[in-house]
Amino acid sequence: MTPRPADSYSPLYFLASLGAGGLAVTFFMYLFFWVPHPGQPVPIFEDSARAFATGPLGTQIAIVLAFAGIAVFGVLNVKSLIWNLTSYRVWRGTEAHAKLTRSNAETQLLAMPLALAMTINVCFILGLTFVPGLWSVVEYLFPLAMIAFLAIGVLAFRLLANFLGRVLTQGGVFDLTAHNSFAQLLPAFALSMVAVGLAAPAAMSTAPLVQGISLILSTFFGFAAILYAVVAAITGINAMLHYGTARESGPTLMIVVPLLTVLGIMFLRQDHGLHVSFDAHTAAADTLVFLTRIVAVQVLFLLLGLLVLRRQGYVAEFIFGAKTSPGAYALVCPGVAMAVMLHFWINKGLVANGLVVKFSAGYWLLTAAALGFQVAMIALVWYLNRRHFGRPAEGTAVPAE
């Protein structure tokens, strides 16, 4: 029998877990922005139960969809992570792993801490959504969560140190001709996911010390991500201008979209913590401008990525064609990130400044764009999972460089 594409393992399959986790977050946006949650900055089980019992039919439908989506994609996220960790352990002892760690593609290993950090975020969402009374003990969970995220951050730095230590001390081992994509931004994405997780206690804790530690640690990892992203993006653009964009790595051009969403949420969480415990206040108009700038840059990179993918025929070749690539899962991240960021832009930006009335026709027209991205990514995840993990298919996996 022809093996499944996933049988040719690549660490980029951690992106399958990441995408499922991101979709769980998109469903949590329903609860976050549509269910009142007085008394705490995020909705908890009791808020959803109260809104379902007393709210209108539309609210009830939204809560049911949110619960179902969070449950389905939360389980898929954890299931995919376990499969990846098991497969990675076996793959690590092969020649394929040794070959990868001698090439530019060594940074693909950062997909593992990226997926691990996402799963911790998903587990927290699952707890908030389904566990009654969780908020009464949440202050005890924040230090544990920060320790977990810090451990993942250390893992990410160790993997990154192996790569940088090799390429910066051994001349000629980094292939500039294979740097013609944004694949090298994956470490920045991983560090930013750790940063946004570390920033959660700043937004939700009521203990100033916990908030302060959260602010400091998340700032460190957030700016490490920004610094690495700037360097990798500039050198990557230079290589792409010389050699064109690597065909199988075209989706990486849009990695800036999820990177900005994650960093944007990190800064919003930090801002909330500064407001609650440190008497630092940000005007609603400042938040609108901040979010609008993020969305503007995201749209530009999304258009750039789609342009290159269309010119290269990526979709026809790697999505629907004979070839398969685990890097195709990178296409899920920008769509999920746009869905999440649009929810924030509409609610924290437009509604908070009185530019749009919440739940008006204009509100739903704008929200339809976020929902459209979400539905499209659900379809893409289902299709990619069937193609890579389902029945045997022709073609072999082509890891993105």
DRENDODO-36045 format. One record per atom (N, C-alpha, C): x negated, y negated, z. Coordinates in steps of 0.2 Angstrom, whole numbers, plus 5000, padded with zeros to 4 digits. Layout:
XYZ...
# end
This chain:
499650065000500050005000499649945000499849894997499449824996499549795003498949775006499049745013499349685013499549665019499849595019499349545019499449485017498949435017498649415024499049425029498849415036498349465038498349525035497849575037497149555035497049505031496449475030496349415035496149425041496249375046495849315045496149255047495749195047496049155053495549125056495749085062496249025060496349015054496848965052497548995053497649055054498349085056498549055063498049025067498348995073498848935071498748915065499248855063499948885062500048945062500748975061501048965068500648985074500848975080501048895082500548855079500548785080501248755077501348775071501948755067502648775071502648835073503248855077503348815083502748805087502848755093503048685091502748665086503048595084503748595082504048645079504748645078505148645084504848685089505248685096505248615099504748575098504748505100505248465096505348475090505848435086506548445089506648505091507348515094507348485101506848485104506848445111506948375110506848345104507048275103507748265103508148315102508848305102509048285110508748325114508948315121508648255124507948245122507648185124507948115123508248115117508548045115509248045114509648105115510348105114510748125121510348145126510648165132510348125137510848085141510648045146510248085152509748055154509348085159509048035165509548015168509347965174509047995179508547965182508147985188507448015186507348035179506748065177506648045170505948045168505848015161506048065155506148125157506348185152506948215154507348245149507948285151507748345154508148365159508048435162508648475161508648535164509248585163509848545165509848515171510448485174510748435170510348395167510548345162510948375157510648425154511048455148511648485150511648515156512248555158512848505159512648445162513148395164513348365157512948345152513148315146513548365142513448435143513848485139514548485142514548475149515248485152515648425151515348365150515748305150515748265144515248285139515148245133515648265128515648225122516048235116515748295113516148315108515948375104515348375100515148315098514548305094513948315099513948295105513448305110513348375112513948415112513948485114513648525108513748505102513448535096512748525096512548465098511748445098511448485103511748495109511448535115511348605113511848635110511848705108511248715103511248675098510748675093510048675096509948625100509348615104509148675108509548695112509448755116509248815111509548825106509448885101508748875098508648815095508048795092507448805096507448775102506948785107506748855109507348895110507248965112506849005106507148995100506949035094506149015093506048955092505348935090504848935096505148925102504748935108504449015108504949055107504749125107504249145101504449115095503949125090503249095091503249045094502649015096502149055100502449085105502149125110501949195106502449215103502249285099501749275094501749225090501149215086500549195089500549165094499849155098499549215101500049265103499749325106499449365100499849365094499549405089498949375086498849315086498249285084497649295089497749295095497249305100497049375100497449425099497349495098496949505092497149475086496849485080496149455080496049395083495449355083494949395087495149435093494649475096494349525092494749555088494449605084494049575078494249525075493949495069493249465072493249445078492649405080491949455080492049515080491549565079491349585072491649555067491549575060491049525057490849545051490349505047490749445044491349445043491749385041491649325046491749345053491649295058490949265058490449315057489749285057489649245051489949265045489849215039490149155040490749155043491049085044490649045049490349065054489949025059489349005056489149025050488548995046488748945041489348925041489648885035489948825038490148775034490548715036491248745039491448795037492148825040492148845047491548835050491548855057492048815062492148755059492648715063493348745063493548785059494148825059494248855065493748875069493848905076494248855080494248795079494548745084495348755083495548795078496248805078496548845084496048875087496248915093496448875099495948825101496148785107496748735105496848715098497348675096498048715097498048775096498648815097498748835104498248845108498348855115498648795118498348735117498648675120499348665118499548675112500248675110500748715114500448775115500848825118501048805126500548775129500648745135501248695135501148655130501748605130502348635128502348685124503048725123503248755129502848785133503048815139503348765144503048705144503348655149504048635146504148625139504848615137505348665138505048735138505548785139505748785147505248765151505448755158505948705159505848645156506348585157506948605154507048645149507648655146508048715149507748765151508048825153508048835161507648805165507548825172507848775176508448795180508748745184508248735190508248675193507948655198507148645197506948645191506248645190505948575192506348525192506048455193505848445201506248495205506048485212505348515214505048545209504348575211503848555205504048505201503648485195503048455198503048415203502448385205501848435207502048495209501548545210501248575204501648565198501448595192500948555188501048485189500648445185499848455186499648465193498848475193498748545190499148595190498948655187498948645179499448605177499448595169498848555167498548505171497948475169497348515170497348565174496748615175496748655168497348675166497448715160497248685154497448625153497248585148496548565148496248555154495548535154495148595152495348655154494948715152495048725145495548715141495648715134495148665131495148605134494748555131493948575132493748605137493048635138492948685132493448725131493348775126493248745119493648695118493648655111492948625111492648595116492048565116491448615115491548675118491048725117490948745110491548755107491548775100491348725095491448665097491248605093490448595094490248605100489548605101489148655098489448715097489048765093488948745086489548715083489448685076489048625075489148575079488648515079487948535081487848575086487148595087486848625082487148665078486848695072486748645066487248615064487148565058486748505060486648485066486348425067485548435069485448505070484748515072484348565066484748585062484548625057484648595050484148565047484248525041484548575035484948545031485248585025485748635026485948645032486448695033487148675032487248605032487948585031488048565023488448595020488548595013489048535011488748475009489148415008489548425002489448474997489848484992490448524994490448555000491048585002491448545008491248485008491548445013492048395010492248415004492748375000493448385002493648375008494348375011494348345018494848355021494948325028494948385033494648445030494648505035494248495041493748455041493348435046493648395052494348375050494648335055495048385060495048445059495348495063495148495071494448485072494248475079494548415082494648355078494948295081495748315083496048355079496748365080496748415086496248455087496248495093496148455100495748415099495548365105496148325107496548295101497048255103497648295106497748355104498248395107498148405115497448415116497248425123497448355127497248295123497348235126498148215128498548235123499248225124499548265130499248325131499448365136499248335143498648315143498348285149498748215151499048185146499348125147500048135150500348195150501048205152501148185159500648205164500748185171500848105172500448075167500447995168501147975167501548005162502247985161502748015166502648065169503148105173503048105180502448105182502248105189502448045193502548055199502647995204502147975208501548025208501048015212500447975209500347915211499847875208499147905207498947945211498247985210498348025204498848065204498948115198498948075192499348015192499447975186498747945184498347925189497747895187497247945184497248005187496748065184497048075177497648085176497948095170497748045164497747985166497647925162496847935160496447945165495747945164495548005159495748065161495648125157495948125150496548095149496848095142496448045138496247985141495947935137495247965135494948005139494248035137494348075131494848125131494948165125495248135119495648085121495948045115495448005111495047975115494547935111493947975108493848035111493448085108493748105101494348115101494748135095494648085090494748025092494747965087494047955084493547955088492847955086492748005081492848065083492748125078493048115072493748095072494148085066493848035061493647975064493447925060492747945056492347975060491748005056491848055051492248105053492448155048492848135042493248085043493648055038493248015033492747975035492347935031491947985027491548025030491148075026491548115021492148135023492548175019492748145013492948075014493148035008492648025003492048015006491448015002491348074998491348135001491248194997491848204992492448184994492948194989492948144983492648084984492548044978491948064974491548104976490948134972491248194969491548244972491648314970492448324969492848274970493548294970493748334976494448344977494648374983494648454982494448484987494448564987495148584986495248624981495848644979496248684984495948724988496348764993496348724999496048665000496048625006496448565005496848555000497248504998497748485004498048525008498448505013498148475019497448475019497148445025497148365024497348345018497348265017497848235021498348275023498948255027498848265035498248295037498148305044498148245048498048185045498048115048498748105051499348135048500048125050500148155057499948225058500048245065499548215070498948205068498448175072498748105075499048065071499348005073499948015078500348065076500948075080500748095087500248135088500048165094499648105098499248065095498948015098499447955100499947945096500447895097500847915104501047975104501348005110500947995116500348015115499848005121499847935124499747885119499747815121500447795124501047815122501647805125501747835132501447895133501447925140501047885144500447865142500047825146500347755148500647725143500947655144501547665150501947725149502447735154502147735161501547775162501247785168500947715171500747675167500447615169501047565171501547575168502147535170502447555177502447625178502747645184502347635190501747645190501347645196500747595196500647555191500047515190500247445188500947425188501247365187500947335180500847375175500647345169501247365164501547305161502147315157502047295150502347335146502247325138502947305136503047255132503647225129503947275124504547285123504847325118504647315111504547245110504347225103503647255102503147255107502547285106502547355104503047395107503047465106503347475099503747425097504047425090503447415085503047375086502547355081502047415081501847445087501447495088501647555084502247575085502547635081502647625074502847565072502847545065502247555061501647535064501047535061500847615061500947655066500847725065501247755059501847735059502347765053502047745047501847685046501547655040500947695037500547705042499947745040500047815038500547845042500747915041501047915034501547875032501847875026501347875020500847825021500247815016499847885015499747915020499347975020499748035017500348035019500848085016500948075009500948015006501048004999500348024996499848004999499148024996499148104995499248135001499248215001499648244996500348214995500748244990500548234983500248174982499948164975499448214973498948224978498448264976498648334975499148364980499448424979499748434973500148384970500548394964500048394958499548354958499048354953498648414952498548444958498148504958498548574957499248564957499648624957499648664963499448644969499348684975500048724976500548694976501248734978501348794973501248774967501348834962500848884963500248874965499648924965499648954972499748924978499648954984500248964988500848934986501448934990501848984986501948974980502449024976502049064971501449054970501049094965500749154968500249184964499949254966499449244972499149184973498649174978499049154985498749174990498949154997498349125001498549085005498049045009498349035016497949055021498249035028498248965029497848925025497848855025498548825023498948865020499648835018500048815024499848845030500248825036500048755038499548725036499348655037499948615035500348635030500848595027501448585032501448625037502048625042501848565046501248555048501148505053501348435051501248405045501448335043502148335044502548375041503248375041503548375048503248415053503548415060503348345063502748325062502448265065502848205063503048205056503548145054504148145057504448205058505148215061505048185068504548205072504548185079504348105079503948085075503748015076504347975073504747995069505347955066505847945072505948005076506347995082506147945087505447945088505247895092505247825090505147815083505147745080505847725080506347765079507047745078507247725085507147765090507447755097507047715101506347725102505947675106505747615102505847605096505647545092506247505090506647535085507247505083507847495088508047545091508547545096508447495102507847505104507547475110507547395109507447375103507447305101508047275098508547315098509247295096509347285089508847315085508847315078509347365075509447415078509947465076510347485083511047495082511447515087511447595088511247615094511247695095511947725093511847775089512447825087512847785082512647735079513047695074512847735067513247715062513147745055512447735053512147675054511447655052510947705056511147715062510647755067510647825064511247855062511247925059510947925052510947875048510647865042509947875042509647835047508947845048508747905051509147935056508947995059508948055054509448045049509448095044508748115041508348065040507648075038507248115042507348105049506948155053507248225053507848225053508248295052508048325046507948285041507748315034507048345034506648315037505948345038505948405042506348405048506448465052506748525048507248515045507548575041507048595036506748555032506248575027505648615030505448595036504848635039505148705042505748705044506048765046506048815040506248795035506248835029505548855027505048805027504448825025504148875030504248865036503948915041504248985040504848985039505249055037504949085031504849045026504549065020503849095020503449055024502749075024502649135029503049135034502949195038503149265034503649255030503949315026503349325021503049275018502549295013501949315016501749295022501049315025501149375030501649385033501749435038502249485036502649475031503149515029502949575025503349595020503249655016502549635012502249695010501649685006501749645000501249594999501249554993500649554989500649534983500049534979499649474981498949484980498549424982498149434988497649404989497249404995497149334998497049335005497049275008496449235006496449175005495949125003495849075009495349085013495349035019495148965016495448915019495248845017494548825020494148795016493548775018493648705022
# end
